Amino acid sequence: MDGDIIIFFFIGIAITVGLFFLFRFITCWYFKINRRIALLEQQNSLLSEITYKLEKLGKKEEL
């Protein structure tokens, strides 16, 4: 009897965790969160490149 309760408890936890990840995936897909993160990372990379080039250009003008 106690063994059945423990098994049902762990099955319930596994189903809950599975549903959480399923709904998280659907939410991220619907609101395009993963795509937004990728675009923001690309934007940061491009801004870093621009900053580097501007700093390099500024150092050349000082000489």
Phi and psi in radians as a Rosetta constraint file:
Dihedral C 1 N 2 CA 2 C 2 CIRCULARHARMONIC -1.165 0.35
Dihedral N 2 CA 2 C 2 N 3 CIRCULARHARMONIC -0.572 0.35
Dihedral C 2 N 3 CA 3 C 3 CIRCULARHARMONIC -1.136 0.35
Dihedral N 3 CA 3 C 3 N 4 CIRCULARHARMONIC -0.651 0.35
Dihedral C 3 N 4 CA 4 C 4 CIRCULARHARMONIC -1.144 0.35
Dihedral N 4 CA 4 C 4 N 5 CIRCULARHARMONIC -0.692 0.35
Dihedral C 4 N 5 CA 5 C 5 CIRCULARHARMONIC -1.114 0.35
Dihedral N 5 CA 5 C 5 N 6 CIRCULARHARMONIC -0.734 0.35
Dihedral C 5 N 6 CA 6 C 6 CIRCULARHARMONIC -1.147 0.35
Dihedral N 6 CA 6 C 6 N 7 CIRCULARHARMONIC -0.739 0.35
Dihedral C 6 N 7 CA 7 C 7 CIRCULARHARMONIC -1.102 0.35
Dihedral N 7 CA 7 C 7 N 8 CIRCULARHARMONIC -0.807 0.35
Dihedral C 7 N 8 CA 8 C 8 CIRCULARHARMONIC -1.107 0.35
Dihedral N 8 CA 8 C 8 N 9 CIRCULARHARMONIC -0.622 0.35
Dihedral C 8 N 9 CA 9 C 9 CIRCULARHARMONIC -1.083 0.35
Dihedral N 9 CA 9 C 9 N 10 CIRCULARHARMONIC -0.861 0.35
Dihedral C 9 N 10 CA 10 C 10 CIRCULARHARMONIC -1.190 0.35
Dihedral N 10 CA 10 C 10 N 11 CIRCULARHARMONIC -0.609 0.35
Dihedral C 10 N 11 CA 11 C 11 CIRCULARHARMONIC -1.137 0.35
Dihedral N 11 CA 11 C 11 N 12 CIRCULARHARMONIC -0.724 0.35
Dihedral C 11 N 12 CA 12 C 12 CIRCULARHARMONIC -1.091 0.35
Dihedral N 12 CA 12 C 12 N 13 CIRCULARHARMONIC -0.745 0.35
Dihedral C 12 N 13 CA 13 C 13 CIRCULARHARMONIC -1.101 0.35
Dihedral N 13 CA 13 C 13 N 14 CIRCULARHARMONIC -0.768 0.35
Dihedral C 13 N 14 CA 14 C 14 CIRCULARHARMONIC -1.099 0.35
Dihedral N 14 CA 14 C 14 N 15 CIRCULARHARMONIC -0.736 0.35
Dihedral C 14 N 15 CA 15 C 15 CIRCULARHARMONIC -1.140 0.35
Dihedral N 15 CA 15 C 15 N 16 CIRCULARHARMONIC -0.731 0.35
Dihedral C 15 N 16 CA 16 C 16 CIRCULARHARMONIC -1.078 0.35
Dihedral N 16 CA 16 C 16 N 17 CIRCULARHARMONIC -0.803 0.35
Dihedral C 16 N 17 CA 17 C 17 CIRCULARHARMONIC -1.116 0.35
Dihedral N 17 CA 17 C 17 N 18 CIRCULARHARMONIC -0.737 0.35
Dihedral C 17 N 18 CA 18 C 18 CIRCULARHARMONIC -1.065 0.35
Dihedral N 18 CA 18 C 18 N 19 CIRCULARHARMONIC -0.772 0.35
Dihedral C 18 N 19 CA 19 C 19 CIRCULARHARMONIC -1.149 0.35
Dihedral N 19 CA 19 C 19 N 20 CIRCULARHARMONIC -0.657 0.35
Dihedral C 19 N 20 CA 20 C 20 CIRCULARHARMONIC -1.022 0.35
Dihedral N 20 CA 20 C 20 N 21 CIRCULARHARMONIC -0.862 0.35
Dihedral C 20 N 21 CA 21 C 21 CIRCULARHARMONIC -1.181 0.35
Dihedral N 21 CA 21 C 21 N 22 CIRCULARHARMONIC -0.592 0.35
Dihedral C 21 N 22 CA 22 C 22 CIRCULARHARMONIC -1.128 0.35
Dihedral N 22 CA 22 C 22 N 23 CIRCULARHARMONIC -0.846 0.35
Dihedral C 22 N 23 CA 23 C 23 CIRCULARHARMONIC -1.179 0.35
Dihedral N 23 CA 23 C 23 N 24 CIRCULARHARMONIC -0.586 0.35
Dihedral C 23 N 24 CA 24 C 24 CIRCULARHARMONIC -1.117 0.35
Dihedral N 24 CA 24 C 24 N 25 CIRCULARHARMONIC -0.776 0.35
Dihedral C 24 N 25 CA 25 C 25 CIRCULARHARMONIC -1.074 0.35
Dihedral N 25 CA 25 C 25 N 26 CIRCULARHARMONIC -0.787 0.35
Dihedral C 25 N 26 CA 26 C 26 CIRCULARHARMONIC -1.117 0.35
Dihedral N 26 CA 26 C 26 N 27 CIRCULARHARMONIC -0.734 0.35
Dihedral C 26 N 27 CA 27 C 27 CIRCULARHARMONIC -1.114 0.35
Dihedral N 27 CA 27 C 27 N 28 CIRCULARHARMONIC -0.798 0.35
Dihedral C 27 N 28 CA 28 C 28 CIRCULARHARMONIC -1.098 0.35
Dihedral N 28 CA 28 C 28 N 29 CIRCULARHARMONIC -0.669 0.35
Dihedral C 28 N 29 CA 29 C 29 CIRCULARHARMONIC -1.174 0.35
Dihedral N 29 CA 29 C 29 N 30 CIRCULARHARMONIC -0.780 0.35
Dihedral C 29 N 30 CA 30 C 30 CIRCULARHARMONIC -1.125 0.35
Dihedral N 30 CA 30 C 30 N 31 CIRCULARHARMONIC -0.778 0.35
Dihedral C 30 N 31 CA 31 C 31 CIRCULARHARMONIC -1.571 0.35
Dihedral N 31 CA 31 C 31 N 32 CIRCULARHARMONIC 0.086 0.35
Dihedral C 31 N 32 CA 32 C 32 CIRCULARHARMONIC 0.978 0.35
Dihedral N 32 CA 32 C 32 N 33 CIRCULARHARMONIC 0.650 0.35
Dihedral C 32 N 33 CA 33 C 33 CIRCULARHARMONIC -1.127 0.35
Dihedral N 33 CA 33 C 33 N 34 CIRCULARHARMONIC -0.756 0.35
Dihedral C 33 N 34 CA 34 C 34 CIRCULARHARMONIC -1.093 0.35
Dihedral N 34 CA 34 C 34 N 35 CIRCULARHARMONIC -0.675 0.35
Dihedral C 34 N 35 CA 35 C 35 CIRCULARHARMONIC -1.180 0.35
Dihedral N 35 CA 35 C 35 N 36 CIRCULARHARMONIC -0.690 0.35
Dihedral C 35 N 36 CA 36 C 36 CIRCULARHARMONIC -1.099 0.35
Dihedral N 36 CA 36 C 36 N 37 CIRCULARHARMONIC -0.715 0.35
Dihedral C 36 N 37 CA 37 C 37 CIRCULARHARMONIC -1.104 0.35
Dihedral N 37 CA 37 C 37 N 38 CIRCULARHARMONIC -0.756 0.35
Dihedral C 37 N 38 CA 38 C 38 CIRCULARHARMONIC -1.087 0.35
Dihedral N 38 CA 38 C 38 N 39 CIRCULARHARMONIC -0.729 0.35
Dihedral C 38 N 39 CA 39 C 39 CIRCULARHARMONIC -1.174 0.35
Dihedral N 39 CA 39 C 39 N 40 CIRCULARHARMONIC -0.677 0.35
Dihedral C 39 N 40 CA 40 C 40 CIRCULARHARMONIC -1.157 0.35
Dihedral N 40 CA 40 C 40 N 41 CIRCULARHARMONIC -0.661 0.35
Dihedral C 40 N 41 CA 41 C 41 CIRCULARHARMONIC -1.140 0.35
Dihedral N 41 CA 41 C 41 N 42 CIRCULARHARMONIC -0.700 0.35
Dihedral C 41 N 42 CA 42 C 42 CIRCULARHARMONIC -1.131 0.35
Dihedral N 42 CA 42 C 42 N 43 CIRCULARHARMONIC -0.719 0.35
Dihedral C 42 N 43 CA 43 C 43 CIRCULARHARMONIC -1.083 0.35
Dihedral N 43 CA 43 C 43 N 44 CIRCULARHARMONIC -0.761 0.35
Dihedral C 43 N 44 CA 44 C 44 CIRCULARHARMONIC -1.077 0.35
Dihedral N 44 CA 44 C 44 N 45 CIRCULARHARMONIC -0.701 0.35
Dihedral C 44 N 45 CA 45 C 45 CIRCULARHARMONIC -1.108 0.35
Dihedral N 45 CA 45 C 45 N 46 CIRCULARHARMONIC -0.787 0.35
Dihedral C 45 N 46 CA 46 C 46 CIRCULARHARMONIC -1.148 0.35
Dihedral N 46 CA 46 C 46 N 47 CIRCULARHARMONIC -0.697 0.35
Dihedral C 46 N 47 CA 47 C 47 CIRCULARHARMONIC -1.145 0.35
Dihedral N 47 CA 47 C 47 N 48 CIRCULARHARMONIC -0.658 0.35
Dihedral C 47 N 48 CA 48 C 48 CIRCULARHARMONIC -1.114 0.35
Dihedral N 48 CA 48 C 48 N 49 CIRCULARHARMONIC -0.699 0.35
Dihedral C 48 N 49 CA 49 C 49 CIRCULARHARMONIC -1.133 0.35
Dihedral N 49 CA 49 C 49 N 50 CIRCULARHARMONIC -0.741 0.35
Dihedral C 49 N 50 CA 50 C 50 CIRCULARHARMONIC -1.114 0.35
Dihedral N 50 CA 50 C 50 N 51 CIRCULARHARMONIC -0.763 0.35
Dihedral C 50 N 51 CA 51 C 51 CIRCULARHARMONIC -1.062 0.35
Dihedral N 51 CA 51 C 51 N 52 CIRCULARHARMONIC -0.769 0.35
Dihedral C 51 N 52 CA 52 C 52 CIRCULARHARMONIC -1.051 0.35
Dihedral N 52 CA 52 C 52 N 53 CIRCULARHARMONIC -0.791 0.35
Dihedral C 52 N 53 CA 53 C 53 CIRCULARHARMONIC -1.158 0.35
Dihedral N 53 CA 53 C 53 N 54 CIRCULARHARMONIC -0.659 0.35
Dihedral C 53 N 54 CA 54 C 54 CIRCULARHARMONIC -1.181 0.35
Dihedral N 54 CA 54 C 54 N 55 CIRCULARHARMONIC -0.692 0.35
Dihedral C 54 N 55 CA 55 C 55 CIRCULARHARMONIC -1.139 0.35
Dihedral N 55 CA 55 C 55 N 56 CIRCULARHARMONIC -0.699 0.35
Dihedral C 55 N 56 CA 56 C 56 CIRCULARHARMONIC -1.125 0.35
Dihedral N 56 CA 56 C 56 N 57 CIRCULARHARMONIC -0.720 0.35
Dihedral C 56 N 57 CA 57 C 57 CIRCULARHARMONIC -1.160 0.35
Dihedral N 57 CA 57 C 57 N 58 CIRCULARHARMONIC -0.701 0.35
Dihedral C 57 N 58 CA 58 C 58 CIRCULARHARMONIC -1.137 0.35
Dihedral N 58 CA 58 C 58 N 59 CIRCULARHARMONIC -0.635 0.35
Dihedral C 58 N 59 CA 59 C 59 CIRCULARHARMONIC -1.219 0.35
Dihedral N 59 CA 59 C 59 N 60 CIRCULARHARMONIC -0.579 0.35
Dihedral C 59 N 60 CA 60 C 60 CIRCULARHARMONIC -1.191 0.35
Dihedral N 60 CA 60 C 60 N 61 CIRCULARHARMONIC -0.662 0.35
Dihedral C 60 N 61 CA 61 C 61 CIRCULARHARMONIC -1.228 0.35
Dihedral N 61 CA 61 C 61 N 62 CIRCULARHARMONIC -0.486 0.35
Dihedral C 61 N 62 CA 62 C 62 CIRCULARHARMONIC -1.233 0.35
Dihedral N 62 CA 62 C 62 N 63 CIRCULARHARMONIC -0.485 0.35
